């Protein structure tokens, strides 16, 4: 389960997610030179941009497996938290925690 999401301390990542098992994952692109990050769905990207982002990443078999099976990884967190069902990273995290709880 996700217990906290913060800004990442890594110069090229946007967020860090902390899990209840003590693991942490850094995800989301951040340009180390400018500090800018990609325009994601939570930032207001269009449905069309979201579709193309997800299609591109689901085309990679390894990423597709991680995302579809809800396996914690930077790929899964980017797809489901930054490009998830809502424009709220908090709501997307609650949805993901609920999905994990249903599997237990």
N, C-alpha and C positions, 0 to 999 in steps of 0.2 A: 504494500500500500504506500501511496505517496503521503509523506508527512509534512513536507515543506518544499516550496519552490523559491529560489532566490536568483539574483543576478550571478552569473558565473564569474569566478575569479580569473578564468583563462581569457587571454586577450582575443582569441578568435571564436569564442562561444558566448552565446547570449544568456542562457539560463543554466542553473544547476538544480536538479531535482534530488531530494533526499528521500530514501525509502525506509520503511520501518525495520528492515533487516540490516541497516547500517550502510548499505551501498548508496553511492551517489553517481549521477550521470550528468555530464555537461552536453548541451545540445543547442541547436539554433545557430545559424551563421552570424558572426559579427566581424566586420572588416577591422583587422588589427591596426590599420593605418588611420582610419577615419573614425572608428567606433560605431559606424553605421551598421545597421543590420538589414537583412532582406525584408521586403515588405510581405508579411505573412497574412493569413486570414484574420488572425487576431488584431492585426494592424490595419485592416480594412481592404485587403486584396479582394479582388472580385471572385465570384463563384467560378468563372472561367479559368482564372489563374489557379485557383484551388484545384480544379479538375486536372489541369495540366501538371501541377506539382505532384499530385497523388499518382497520376498515370505514369509519370516519369519514374517515380520511386517504386511503384508496384511492378514496373517492368524489370526490376532487379530482383532475381529470385531470392537472394539472401534477405534483402530488405522486406520483400513481400511476406516471407515466412515470419519474420520478427513482428511485423505490423499485424498481420492477420491472427497470429497466435498470442498477441498481447505480451510478447517477451520483452521485458525491460531492456532498452537499448537507446542510444541517441536517435537512431532511425525511427523507432516506434514513438518516442516522446515528441520528436519533431512533427511526425504525421498526425498524431492524435491530440497533442496539446496546442501546437501552433496552427495546424490546419484541420482541426477537429470539427465537431458538430456545431459549435457556437463560436462567437467572436471573443469569448471570455476564457482565458487560460484556466482560471479557477473552476468554472463550470465544467470545462473539458476534463480537468483533473478529478473532479467529483464523479463524473460519468465513468472514467477509467477505473477509479477505485471501486465503484459499484459493480462494474463488469468483473473485476478480479474477485470480489466478494461472492458473486453469484457462482463462480467456478469452484469455490472451496466447499 
